[in-house]
């Protein structure tokens, strides 16, 4: 392809979302876990193969769903732009967001002992070793030494 292609409808939609929110492509790409170059390829709909030669870029559904989430694009808008695949994934992510928010609020409400117990449980499941908690003797020694 020797002429630069027009941006796809979903690319224009995502760019409009960024403009609406005052977000740069660089920051949006960082939030979506992409390089800025890849972000621009997907929103522009092409990549440069060699000077004056362009190849079409569609972008995987999962990547486009992450991009749309960052840009504040809805699943309905993605469907209207012709990306049902990404719209379905975005809708699924949106359905899971309230549960994640609720879980985060529950963790924030924990006292220190509950938080330590949760952290230890997560570490065990991930196979991570945590340092042993300080003993009462260590606390007494620190109090003598530092006057705390």
C-alpha positions in Angstrom: 0.0 0.0 0.0 1.7 3.2 -1.1 -0.8 5.7 0.2 -1.3 6.3 3.9 -4.7 4.8 4.8 -7.4 6.8 6.6 -7.7 6.0 10.3 -10.3 3.3 11.0 -13.6 4.4 12.7 -12.4 2.9 16.1 -9.2 4.8 15.9 -11.0 8.1 15.4 -13.3 7.2 18.2 -10.4 6.6 20.6 -8.6 9.8 19.5 -11.8 11.7 20.2 -12.1 10.2 23.6 -8.6 11.3 24.5 -9.2 14.8 23.2 -12.4 15.0 25.3 -10.5 14.0 28.4 -7.4 16.1 27.6 -5.2 13.0 27.7 -2.1 12.6 25.5 -1.5 9.5 23.4 1.7 8.9 25.4 -0.1 8.9 28.8 -3.0 6.8 27.4 -0.6 4.3 26.0 1.2 4.0 29.4 -2.1 3.5 31.1 -3.1 0.8 28.6 0.3 -1.0 28.9 1.3 -0.2 25.3 4.1 1.7 23.7 3.2 5.0 22.3 4.2 3.8 18.8 1.9 0.8 19.0 -0.9 3.0 20.3 -0.5 5.3 17.3 -0.4 2.4 14.8 -3.7 1.0 16.1 -5.5 4.3 16.2 -4.0 5.4 12.9 -4.8 2.0 11.2 -1.3 1.6 9.7 2.3 1.1 10.3 5.2 2.3 8.1 6.9 -0.7 6.4 9.5 1.5 4.5 9.4 5.1 3.3 6.2 5.6 1.5 5.0 2.0 2.1 2.2 1.4 4.7 0.7 -1.8 6.0 -2.8 -1.9 7.5 -3.0 -2.4 11.3 -6.2 -3.6 12.9 -5.1 -4.3 16.5 -6.2 -7.3 18.6 -9.6 -7.1 20.3 -8.1 -7.3 23.8 -5.6 -4.5 23.1 -8.4 -2.3 21.6 -10.6 -2.9 24.6 -7.9 -1.7 26.9 -7.4 1.3 24.8 -11.1 2.1 24.7 -11.3 1.8 28.5 -8.5 4.3 28.9 -10.1 6.7 26.4 -13.6 6.4 28.0 -15.1 4.8 24.9 -18.2 2.6 25.6 -18.8 -0.9 24.2 -21.8 0.5 22.3 -19.5 3.1 20.6 -17.0 0.3 19.7 -19.8 -1.8 18.2 -21.0 1.2 16.1 -17.4 1.6 14.9 -17.4 -2.0 13.7 -15.4 -3.7 16.4 -17.9 -6.1 18.0 -15.0 -8.3 19.2 -13.4 -5.5 21.3 -16.8 -4.2 22.4 -17.6 -7.6 23.9 -14.3 -7.7 25.9 -14.8 -4.1 27.0 -18.3 -4.9 28.3 -17.0 -7.9 30.2 -14.3 -5.7 31.8 -16.9 -3.1 32.7 -19.0 -5.8 34.4 -16.1 -6.9 36.5 -15.0 -3.4 37.6 -17.7 -2.9 40.4 -16.5 -6.2 42.0 -12.9 -5.1 42.0 -13.9 -1.7 43.5 -15.9 -3.4 46.2 -12.9 -5.7 47.0 -10.6 -2.8 47.2 -12.9 -1.0 49.6 -13.0 -4.1 51.8 -9.2 -4.3 51.9 -9.0 -0.6 52.8 -11.4 -1.2 55.8 -9.1 -3.9 57.3 -7.2 -3.3 60.5 -3.4 -3.9 60.5 -3.6 -7.5 61.7 -6.2 -8.4 59.1 -4.1 -6.8 56.4 -1.0 -8.7 57.5 -3.0 -12.0 57.5 -4.3 -11.3 54.0 -0.8 -10.4 52.7 0.5 -13.7 54.2 -2.2 -15.7 52.6 -1.5 -14.1 49.2 2.2 -14.7 49.6 1.6 -18.4 50.4 -0.6 -18.9 47.3 2.0 -17.1 45.1 4.9 -19.0 46.7 6.6 -15.9 48.1 8.5 -15.9 51.4 7.9 -13.0 53.7 10.2 -12.0 56.5 9.3 -13.4 59.9 7.5 -11.0 62.1 9.5 -9.4 64.9 9.3 -11.2 68.2 8.5 -9.7 71.5 12.2 -10.1 72.5 13.2 -8.1 69.5 10.7 -5.3 70.4 12.1 -5.2 74.0 15.7 -5.1 72.7 14.8 -2.2 70.3 13.0 -0.4 73.1 16.1 -0.7 75.4 18.5 0.3 72.6 16.5 3.2 71.0 14.3 4.3 73.8 11.1 3.8 71.7 
